[in-house]
Amino acid sequence: MRRLLPLVLILAGCGDAPEPARPLVPANLDHEQRLLAVAMSSPWRVEDETYGPTTTADPGPLDSVAPFSPHTAPDHVVVMESVGAGAGEHRTVRRHDDWVLVNDVHVSLTRPLLVRYKRAPGGGYSEIFLFADGNSALPHGGRATGERRTILGETCEVWRLNTWRRSCLTPDGIELWRTDHRVEHRAVSVRREPVPATLTTPPDDLLDPALWPLSRPRAGADSVEVILSSGLERSRIGSGRRYRRVGSVERVDEPRSISVLDRESGASVHLTIDPHGGYERLSLLAPQAYDMKPRLMERHAPLRINGLTCRWHNMEPHPTDGSTSFCLTQHAVPLRMTTTTWGHTAQDLVATSVIRGRLSPEDVALPAAVLAPENWGLPSSP
């Protein structure tokens, strides 16, 4: 033991030694000079220097969720179980008219639309996912193979929908068997009985923002609007971003997406738009356990852009596959933005316009058209 004592004392002393100061992360000067030139090429409009997301789990491709339904069918409830690979997976299909509920997912059979949601304990919604896949047709069409099967005493005909999907359909349009070469489901129960429309149809208040966990900024709250650009696009926004913040709520517009984030509650909404301008996905998420407040990145050197100094902050401090960093002024105005994915820089933008104090709470909300149920194929509110 006496031989070990000096070593123990040395190790204990190591813990008390002050940690040597780490140098700041150096910048790529050529890259910084290019972005600085971009920032100075546009006249800034800085007004009264005063100040400033996550989605639900993707349920998968629409045609893997929706049942095969080339024509009308009576109301029914079918319980399926997987066999072979993936055994133990249950699938319950409830159908009324043109809507089906597959486990907890609502699917429209007249247009490619999938809906999933979760209720909040105190009312309203804690999670919403809408997926309108305009580029992928529902499994309506196919080719009868001539093969017939008997399942639960009922005869069904096998249809070939594509290279990997097969389905067995009764004469009155009920799917009893399906496979996609990964998972095979077979009916273990079939009931033809009335199914309430309220069970299969998504709630008519799904797009009511009053039921979402997003704070409404108070009138007169501090606000800022910033245009961030890479200098490579032709239009003012182009492949860059338009950042707006009122109070704790911020909105980011990109060419094919809009994100709204409440940094106080951690709730966020994300909308994506397809190449033709149609609404593609809408997700609402309220991550109560996440701290969304920006974290100072102390090892990164401050920047000075158009006379203003900013320091780097991690805007997504919780673990994720990607991250977003803002260089914020003392009043939290973002002058620089960098996003990374799997350790690689995906976007690097610099502010080309800053406007303060002109925004209202409506400027950080989703456009009214996004909240119109008919634009998604949802039932309208009464």
C-alpha positions in Angstrom: 0.0 0.0 0.0 2.9 2.4 0.8 4.1 2.1 -2.8 0.6 3.1 -4.1 0.2 6.1 -1.9 2.4 8.6 -3.8 0.6 7.6 -7.1 -2.8 8.2 -5.4 -1.7 11.6 -4.2 -0.4 12.6 -7.7 -3.8 11.6 -9.3 -5.7 13.5 -6.6 -3.6 16.5 -7.3 -4.4 16.4 -11.0 -8.0 17.0 -10.3 -7.1 20.3 -8.5 -4.9 21.7 -11.2 -6.5 24.5 -13.2 -7.6 23.5 -16.8 -5.3 25.2 -19.3 -7.1 27.8 -21.4 -8.2 26.4 -24.8 -7.6 28.5 -27.9 -10.5 29.8 -29.8 -11.6 27.9 -32.8 -9.9 29.6 -35.8 -11.9 30.8 -38.7 -11.3 30.2 -42.4 -10.3 33.7 -43.4 -11.0 33.3 -47.1 -14.5 32.0 -46.4 -15.1 34.7 -43.8 -14.0 37.5 -46.2 -16.4 36.2 -48.9 -19.4 36.2 -46.5 -18.4 39.6 -45.2 -18.5 40.9 -48.7 -22.0 39.5 -49.1 -23.2 41.3 -46.0 -21.7 44.6 -47.1 -23.1 44.4 -50.7 -26.7 45.1 -49.5 -27.6 48.3 -47.6 -28.7 47.4 -44.1 -31.7 48.8 -42.5 -31.0 48.5 -38.8 -33.6 50.3 -36.8 -33.3 51.3 -33.1 -30.8 48.5 -32.1 -32.9 46.8 -29.5 -33.8 42.9 -30.4 -34.5 37.7 -30.6 -37.3 24.0 -35.0 -38.7 19.0 -34.7 -41.3 17.0 -36.0 -43.2 14.0 -35.1 -42.1 10.5 -36.0 -42.6 9.8 -39.7 -45.2 7.0 -40.0 -43.7 5.9 -43.3 -44.8 5.9 -46.9 -48.5 6.4 -47.4 -49.0 3.3 -49.5 -47.5 1.2 -46.8 -50.2 2.4 -44.3 -53.3 2.7 -46.5 -55.3 -0.5 -47.2 -55.8 -1.5 -50.9 -59.2 -0.1 -51.8 -60.1 0.2 -55.5 -63.8 0.7 -54.8 -66.3 1.3 -52.1 -66.7 -1.1 -49.3 -69.1 -1.6 -46.4 -68.2 -0.3 -42.9 -66.0 -2.9 -41.3 -63.3 -3.7 -38.7 -60.4 -6.0 -39.7 -57.8 -7.1 -37.2 -54.6 -8.4 -38.8 -51.4 -10.0 -37.4 -48.0 -10.2 -39.1 -46.6 -13.6 -40.0 -43.1 -14.7 -40.8 -40.6 -11.8 -40.6 -41.9 -9.1 -38.2 -44.2 -11.5 -36.5 -46.2 -10.0 -33.6 -47.1 -6.7 -35.4 -50.8 -6.0 -35.1 -52.8 -3.9 -37.5 -56.5 -2.9 -36.9 -58.3 -1.3 -39.8 -61.6 0.5 -39.2 -63.4 1.9 -42.3 -66.3 4.3 -42.8 -66.9 5.7 -46.3 -63.7 7.2 -47.6 -61.7 7.3 -44.3 -60.0 4.5 -42.5 -58.3 4.4 -39.1 -55.2 2.1 -39.2 -54.3 1.6 -35.6 -53.9 5.3 -34.6 -53.4 6.8 -38.1 -56.2 8.3 -40.1 -56.0 7.8 -43.9 -58.1 9.4 -46.6 -58.9 7.0 -49.5 -59.9 9.7 -51.9 -56.6 11.7 -51.8 -53.1 10.9 -50.5 -53.4 12.2 -46.9 -52.3 10.7 -43.6 -53.0 12.1 -40.2 -51.7 11.2 -36.7 -52.1 13.2 -33.5 -51.8 13.1 -29.7 -54.0 14.9 -27.2 -52.5 17.0 -24.5 -53.3 16.1 -20.9 -55.1 19.4 -20.3 -56.9 19.5 -23.6 -55.8 20.5 -27.1 -52.9 18.8 -28.9 -49.4 18.0 -28.0 -48.4 16.4 -31.4 -49.8 16.5 -34.9 -48.5 15.0 -38.2 -50.1 15.6 -41.6 -48.6 14.0 -44.6 -50.0 14.8 -48.0 -47.9 12.8 -50.5 -48.9 14.3 -53.8 -46.2 12.4 -55.7 -47.3 8.9 -54.6 -50.7 7.6 -55.6 -52.8 5.6 -53.1 -52.9 1.9 -53.7 -56.1 2.2 -55.8 -55.0 0.5 -59.0 -53.4 -2.8 -59.6 -53.8 -6.0 -61.6 -55.7 -9.1 -60.6 -53.4 -12.1 -60.7 -56.1 -14.8 -60.8 -54.9 -16.3 -57.5 -57.5 -16.8 -54.8 -57.2 -17.5 -51.1 -59.5 -18.5 -48.4 -59.0 -16.6 -45.1 -61.4 -17.0 -42.2 -63.8 -18.9 -44.4 -63.9 -16.0 -47.0 -62.6 -16.0 -50.5 -60.4 -13.1 -51.6 -58.6 -12.4 -54.9 -54.9 -11.5 -54.9 -53.9 -8.2 -56.7 -50.5 -7.1 -57.7 -50.1 -3.5 -56.9 -46.4 -3.0 -57.8 -43.2 -4.9 -57.8 -43.3 -5.4 -54.1 -46.9 -5.0 -52.9 -49.6 -7.7 -53.0 -53.1 -7.6 -51.5 -56.0 -10.0 -51.2 -59.5 -8.4 -51.6 -63.0 -9.8 -50.9 -65.7 -9.3 -53.5 -67.1 -6.4 -51.4 -63.7 -4.6 -51.1 -62.3 -5.7 -47.8 -58.5 -6.4 -47.6 -57.8 -9.6 -45.8 -54.1 -10.2 -46.6 -51.2 -8.0 -47.7 -47.4 -8.1 -48.1 -44.7 -5.8 -49.2 -42.0 -8.5 -49.2 -40.9 -7.3 -45.7 -43.9 -7.8 -43.6 -46.9 -10.0 -44.3 -50.2 -9.3 -42.6 -53.2 -11.8 -42.4 -56.7 -11.1 -41.1 -57.5 -12.9 -37.8 -60.9 -11.2 -37.4 -63.4 -9.6 -39.8 -66.6 -7.8 -38.7 -69.0 -5.9 -41.0 -70.6 -3.5 -38.7 -71.3 0.3 -38.5 -68.2 2.4 -37.8 -68.8 5.9 -36.5 -67.5 8.6 -38.8 -66.1 10.4 -35.7 -63.8 7.4 -35.2 -62.2 7.3 -38.7 -62.3 11.1 -39.6 -59.7 13.4 -38.0 -61.0 15.9 -35.5 -62.4 19.1 -37.2 -60.4 21.3 -34.8 -57.0 19.8 -35.7 -55.7 23.0 -37.3 -57.0 25.4 -34.6 -53.8 27.1 -33.3 -55.6 28.0 -30.1 -55.3 24.3 -29.2 -51.6 24.1 -29.9 -48.9 24.5 -27.2 -47.5 27.7 -28.8 -47.4 30.9 -26.9 -48.9 34.0 -28.6 -46.5 36.9 -28.3 -47.9 40.0 -26.5 -48.5 43.0 -28.6 -45.5 45.4 -28.6 -43.0 42.6 -27.7 -39.5 43.1 -29.0 -39.1 42.0 -32.6 -36.6 41.7 -35.4 -36.5 40.6 -39.0 -33.3 39.4 -40.7 -32.6 38.2 -44.2 -29.7 35.7 -44.3 -28.1 34.9 -47.6 -25.2 32.9 -48.9 -24.7 35.3 -51.8 -25.1 32.5 -54.3 -28.8 33.0 -55.0 -30.4 35.4 -57.4 -33.5 36.5 -55.4 -33.4 38.4 -52.1 -34.3 35.3 -50.1 -33.6 32.5 -52.6 -31.8 29.6 -51.0 -31.3 31.7 -47.8 -33.6 32.3 -44.9 -36.0 35.0 -43.6 -35.8 35.1 -39.8 -38.5 36.8 -37.8 -38.9 36.9 -34.0 -41.5 38.5 -31.7 -40.9 37.9 -28.0 -40.0 34.2 -27.6 -41.6 33.0 -30.8 -39.5 32.9 -34.0 -40.4 32.0 -37.6 -37.9 30.9 -40.3 -39.0 30.9 -44.0 -37.1 29.0 -46.6 -38.0 28.4 -50.3 -39.9 25.2 -49.5 -40.5 25.3 -45.7 -41.7 27.4 -42.8 -40.8 26.7 -39.2 -42.2 28.3 -36.1 -40.5 27.8 -32.7 -41.5 28.9 -29.2 -38.2 29.0 -27.3 -40.0 29.3 -24.0 -42.1 26.2 -24.2 -40.1 24.3 -26.8 -43.1 23.7 -29.0 -42.5 23.9 -32.7 -44.4 23.7 -36.0 -42.8 22.8 -39.3 -44.4 23.0 -42.8 -42.8 21.7 -46.0 -44.0 22.5 -49.5 -43.7 20.3 -52.6 -42.0 21.5 -55.8 -45.4 22.5 -57.2 -46.3 24.7 -54.3 -48.7 22.3 -52.6 -48.7 21.6 -48.9 -46.7 18.4 -48.2 -46.1 17.9 -44.5 -47.2 19.7 -41.4 -45.9 18.7 -38.0 -46.5 20.0 -34.5 -44.3 18.9 -31.5 -44.2 20.1 -27.9 -41.0 18.6 -26.5 -41.5 19.5 -22.8 -38.2 18.0 -21.7 -36.0 20.0 -24.1 -34.3 23.3 -23.2 -34.5 25.4 -26.4 -32.6 28.4 -25.0 -29.5 29.2 -27.1 -26.2 28.0 -25.5 -23.1 30.2 -25.8 -20.2 28.4 -27.7 -17.4 29.9 -25.7 -14.6 28.4 -27.8 -15.7 30.1 -31.0 -14.3 33.5 -31.8 -16.7 36.5 -32.0 -17.4 38.0 -35.4 -17.9 41.6 -36.4 -20.3 42.2 -39.3 -21.2 45.7 -40.5 -20.1 47.3 -37.3 -21.9 44.9 -35.0 -20.3 42.2 -32.9 -21.9 38.8 -32.4 -21.0 35.6 -30.6 -21.8 32.0 -31.6 -24.6 30.1 -29.9 -25.9 26.6 -30.3 -29.6 26.9 -31.1 -30.3 23.2 -30.7 -28.5 22.2 -27.5 -30.4 18.8 -27.3 -28.8 15.8 -29.0 -29.6 15.5 -32.7 -28.1 14.4 -36.0 -27.7 18.0 -37.1 -27.4 21.4 -35.5 -28.0 25.0 -36.1 -25.6 27.8 -34.8 -26.4 31.5 -34.8 -23.9 34.3 -34.2 -26.0 36.6 -32.0 -25.5 40.2 -31.0 -25.9 41.3 -27.4 -29.6 41.9 -28.2 -29.9 38.4 -29.8 -30.0 39.5 -33.4 -28.7 36.7 -35.7 -26.0 38.0 -38.1 -24.7 34.6 -39.2 -26.2 31.1 -39.4 -24.6 27.7 -39.9 -26.3 24.4 -40.1 -24.6 21.0 -40.0 -25.8 17.5 -40.8 -23.8 14.5 -39.6 -20.8 16.7 -38.9 -20.8 18.4 -42.3 -21.7 22.0 -43.0 -25.0 22.1 -45.0 -25.6 25.8 -45.1 -23.7 29.0 -44.1 -25.5 32.3 -44.3 -24.8 35.9 -43.4 -27.3 38.7 -42.6 -27.9 41.1 -45.5 -30.8 43.0 -44.0 -31.8 43.7 -40.4 -35.1 45.5 -39.4 -36.1 45.9 -35.8 -39.4 46.8 -34.0 -41.9 46.5 -36.9 -43.4 43.0 -36.4 -46.7 42.0 -34.9 -47.6 38.6 -33.4 -49.3 37.7 -36.7 -46.0 38.0 -38.5 -44.6 34.9 -36.7 -47.7 32.7 -37.2 -48.4 30.3 -40.0 -50.1 31.7 -43.1 -53.9 31.6 -42.8 -54.1 29.3 -45.9 -52.1 26.6 -44.1 -54.7 26.5 -41.3 -57.6 26.1 -43.7 -58.8 22.5 -43.4 -60.0 22.3 -47.0 -56.5 23.0 -48.3 -55.5 19.7 -46.7 -58.6 17.7 -47.5 -59.7 17.7 -43.9 -63.3 18.2 -42.6 -64.1 21.9 -42.0 -64.7 23.2 -38.6 -68.4 23.7 -37.8 
